[in-house]
Amino acid sequence: MTVVRLEDVEISDLRRQCLEAVERGERMQMVYAWFPEPDDPEVRYLIRSSAGHALHIWRCRPRGQALPSLAAIAPLLSWHEREVTDLCGLKFEDAPQPEPLVLLAGAHAVMPPLRPGEAQPLTYTPAPHGIPEVAGPSEEDVQLLPFGPIRADVLESAQFNFLYIGEAILHYHPQLFFKHRGMEKRFEGVKPELGVVLAERVSAVGGVAHALAYCQALEEAAHCQPPRRARWLRVLLAELERLYNHLHYLGHLCATTTLKVGDAHGKLLEERAKQINCVATGSRFLRNLIVPGGLRREPDLTGLSQALVRLGADIQRYGQMLETSTTHLDRLITTGVLDRKLAFDQGATGPIERASGLDRDLRRDQPYAAYDELKPEVAVREAGDAHARQQVRLAEIDESLELIQRVLSELPKGPIRADYAPLASSEGLGWAESPRGTLYYAVHTGYDGRLVRVKVKSPSFSNWRAFPFTVHDSNMMDYAISEASFGLTIAGCDR
C-alpha cells in the first residue's frame, strides 16, 4: 500500500497549507477529530495528491481554540467540518454553512456523542428545517414541496425539499440523518478483530469494501502483511461486489426512465450475480470472509469461472440493448450534468467523478490488496450526465469480469491468513475503491489494544454533498433519473 505521511500543522498555518495544496492540484479528502486525552482533541486532515504519491495527514491540536474553516478553499470540507462540530463539539470560524448537519433542527447535544465521557440523551425542541428564502419578481409563484422523510416503497428515511415553479426546480435541499446509527461510536471499546462485523454492516451493499478498508487500517497499525494469496482473493471479492452493485444500479436507472424490460433484466442479472456469490462464499453479500491478517477461509471457486462467463455474455447483450434503446438514452443524455470543476470542488467520487472527466481510482492510484499486480483499467467519460455515469459503470462491469478471470487463472498458492495481533496505542489508515467511490477507515487503539476511535469516510457521504448541484435549475420530470444515476445510499452517508 501507499505510504501515508503524517505532518504536524499549527492552526495558524492551516489556511495557507490548504490553499497551497489545492493550487498544486491536491484534493482534500476528509476531516475528523478524536480524543487522545479527554480534554485534548486532535483534528486530522487527509489529503490525496496525484497518482503514485503518498497520502498526507495533517495533525492539528486546537488546545481550546476554534479552528479556521477551510470550506471556502475546499468546499467539500463543509460537510466534514459540520459533522465534527455536531459529533465532537469543536468549532470552525467563518464556516460558509454553520448550521448543523447530523443534528436535526431543534436537537441539541448536551455532551457531543464522540467526546469521551458518559453519554447523555439529546434535548429536542421542534423547529422548522432551514430552507433558503426566495427573493425576486416571481417570489409569490414559488412553491415548497417537502417530500419525506417517510416515502413510498422500501426506502431509507430522508426529506427532499424542492422550491419550484411549475415543473422547474429552483433549489433543492436534501435533509438526511433522520436515523443516524452512531456506527463510529459503536466501534469504541471493541476488540479490533470483532470490529470487522460492524464494518461490514455500515453499508450492507458495500460490506466487502468496508471490511477491506477497515482490516487494512488494522494491518497497517499492527505492521501485519496478509499473504499474497489472500490479497488476490480480496480483489476477487471486491470485484464480485462491484459487479452486483452495478447491475442493480442499471436496473434501477431503467426503472426511472420507465424502461420496464430493462429494469426487470437488470434486476435478474443482479440476482444471478448474488447467487454466484452465495455458492462461492455462503453469503449473497460476501460477508464473513475478510478478517485482519487475510481471509477467514477459502472461498469455493469450483465452477466460478464458467458461471461468470455465462453471466458476462448476458450482461454484454444487456449493455448493448441499453446503449441502443433510444427512449432510454433520450432521458439520460444531458440529464443531471455535473461538470468537472463542480465534481472536484464538491468531492464527487467513484463513477460519479470519473463520468465528469476526473481520472481517479484508488485501485490504480494508491493500490492495495493485489491491484498493484493486476493493474485495472479505469473508465473515464467527459459529459458528466446520467448517460456518462451509465457508461462508466458498464465499462467497470467489463473490467470487473476481466479482473476476476485473471485472479482465477493466476491465483498464487500459499496461506490465506497471517498472524495478527493488535498493538497498544497504535493507529492506521486503510482505503478501498468501493462500487460507489473512495472509502477510508482511520483506526486508533488504546493502551489495551481495543479500539478507541474509528473514522469512516464513505463515498455516499461525498456524493450526497455533490448531488444537489445537478438538481438546481433542472425539472421535476428528470429528478428521479438524476438521483438514480448517482447510485446513492443513505445508510452509507448517515453512519
HELIX and SHEET records of a PDB file:
HELIX    1   1 ILE A   11  ASP A   13  5                                   3    
HELIX    2   2 LEU A   14  GLU A   23  1                                  10    
HELIX    3   3 LEU A   77  CYS A   88  1                                  12    
HELIX    4   4 GLU A  139  ASP A  141  5                                   3    
HELIX    5   5 MET A  183  ARG A  186  1                                   4    
HELIX    6   6 PRO A  192  ALA A  199  1                                   8    
HELIX    7   7 ALA A  204  GLY A  206  5                                   3    
HELIX    8   8 GLY A  207  ALA A  222  1                                  16    
HELIX    9   9 ARG A  228  THR A  256  1                                  29    
HELIX   10  10 LYS A  260  THR A  281  1                                  22    
HELIX   11  11 LEU A  304  LEU A  322  1                                  19    
HELIX   12  12 THR A  326  LEU A  332  1                                   7    
HELIX   13  13 ARG A  340  GLN A  346  1                                   7    
HELIX   14  14 PRO A  351  ARG A  354  1                                   4    
HELIX   15  15 LEU A  362  ASP A  365  1                                   4    
HELIX   16  16 TYR A  371  LEU A  374  1                                   4    
HELIX   17  17 ALA A  386  GLU A  410  1                                  25    
HELIX   18  18 PRO A  459  ALA A  466  1                                   8    
HELIX   19  19 PHE A  467  THR A  470  5                                   4    
HELIX   20  20 MET A  476  PHE A  486  1                                  11    
HELIX   21  21 ILE A  490  CYS A  493  1                                   4    
SHEET    1   A 4 VAL A   4  ASP A   8  0                                        
SHEET    2   A 4 LEU A  55  CYS A  60  1                                        
SHEET    3   A 4 ASP A  40  ARG A  48 -1                                        
SHEET    4   A 4 ARG A  27  GLU A  37 -1                                        
SHEET    1   B 2 LEU A  67  PRO A  68  0                                        
SHEET    2   B 2 PHE A  92  GLU A  93  1                                        
SHEET    1   C 2 ALA A 107  HIS A 108  0                                        
SHEET    2   C 2 THR A 123  TYR A 124 -1                                        
SHEET    1   D 3 GLN A 143  PHE A 147  0                                        
SHEET    2   D 3 GLN A 159  ILE A 165 -1                                        
SHEET    3   D 3 ALA A 168  GLN A 175 -1                                        
SHEET    1   E 2 ILE A 290  VAL A 291  0                                        
SHEET    2   E 2 GLY A 294  LEU A 295 -1                                        
SHEET    1   F 3 GLU A 427  SER A 434  0                                        
SHEET    2   F 3 GLY A 437  THR A 445 -1                                        
SHEET    3   F 3 LEU A 451  LYS A 457 -1                                        
END                                                                             
